[in-house]
Amino acid sequence: MPYSTLGKNAMLNALGTLAIYASLHTADPGDSGTNEITGGSPAYARKSITWNAAGSGTMDDSNVPVFDVPASTTVSYVGLWSALTTGTFYGSADVTNEAFTAQGTYTLTDMDLDLNA
């Protein structure tokens, strides 16, 4: 069933109130959020993500989370969660792989959710 633009916006806005933490993954997290990065000093942790109001069936983040990434790690996916630890996993996006030979930071400069695709 195709959804109207108003229906898509309502779904995205509701998700934006639930998916309030972003995560990084070394491989496809599947339906449960597996392959999340761990370790490092400073230690990796999920970061808060905020959203602009949905429009035209799309929604864009309104902040720029910066993650600590341990050495010898490749970031391949970004995930969305309901909580800082454990919580409900809502989905992921494949990103351009970024390899870290030494401890570093990963900046999530843009996260878009699109129900038109």
C-alpha positions in Angstrom: 0.0 0.0 0.0 1.4 3.4 -0.9 1.4 5.9 1.9 0.6 9.6 1.5 3.2 12.2 2.2 1.5 13.1 5.4 1.4 9.4 6.4 5.2 9.1 5.7 5.9 12.3 7.6 3.9 11.0 10.6 5.8 7.7 10.6 9.2 9.4 10.4 8.3 11.9 13.1 7.2 9.0 15.4 10.5 7.2 14.7 12.4 10.3 15.5 11.0 10.3 19.0 12.2 6.7 19.5 15.5 6.4 17.6 17.5 8.9 19.7 20.9 7.2 19.7 23.2 6.4 16.8 25.7 3.6 16.8 28.7 2.5 14.6 29.1 -1.1 13.2 32.0 -3.0 11.6 29.6 -5.0 9.4 25.9 -5.3 8.5 24.0 -5.2 11.9 21.1 -7.2 10.5 17.8 -6.9 12.3 19.2 -6.9 15.8 22.2 -4.4 15.8 25.1 -6.9 15.8 28.7 -6.0 15.0 28.6 -2.8 17.1 32.0 -1.3 17.8 33.5 -1.8 21.3 36.6 -0.7 23.1 39.1 2.1 22.7 40.5 4.8 24.9 38.5 7.0 25.1 35.9 4.2 24.8 33.4 4.0 22.0 29.8 4.8 23.0 26.6 5.5 21.2 25.8 9.1 20.6 22.6 11.1 20.9 21.0 12.0 17.6 18.2 14.6 17.1 16.0 15.1 14.1 14.4 17.9 12.1 10.7 17.6 11.4 9.9 15.3 8.5 8.9 16.8 5.2 8.1 15.3 1.8 8.5 11.8 3.2 12.1 12.4 4.4 13.8 13.3 7.7 17.2 14.7 8.4 19.3 14.8 11.5 19.7 18.1 13.2 23.0 17.5 15.1 26.5 16.1 14.2 27.4 13.2 16.5 31.2 12.5 17.0 32.2 9.0 18.0 35.4 7.7 19.5 36.7 4.8 17.4 39.3 2.3 18.6 42.4 1.4 16.6 42.2 -1.4 14.0 38.5 -0.7 13.3 36.6 -0.1 10.1 33.3 1.7 10.3 30.8 0.3 7.7 27.3 1.0 9.1 25.5 3.5 11.3 22.6 2.2 13.4 19.7 3.7 15.3 18.7 2.8 18.9 16.2 3.7 21.6 18.8 3.8 24.4 22.5 4.5 25.2 23.0 0.9 26.1 20.9 -2.1 25.1 17.5 -0.8 24.0 15.6 -1.4 20.8 17.4 -1.5 17.4 15.5 0.3 14.7 17.7 -0.1 11.6 20.9 0.9 9.9 22.4 2.6 6.9 25.4 1.4 5.0 28.1 4.1 4.9 31.4 4.5 3.0 33.9 2.3 4.9 36.4 4.3 7.0 39.3 2.4 8.4 41.1 3.5 11.6 44.6 2.3 12.1 45.0 4.3 15.3 42.4 5.6 17.8 40.4 8.3 16.2 37.0 10.0 15.8 34.1 9.4 13.3 31.8 12.3 12.6 28.3 11.6 11.4 27.9 14.6 9.2 24.5 13.7 7.7 21.8 11.0 8.4 18.8 11.0 6.2 15.7 8.8 6.5 13.7 8.5 3.3 10.4 6.7 2.9 10.2 7.5 -0.8 13.0 5.2 -1.9 
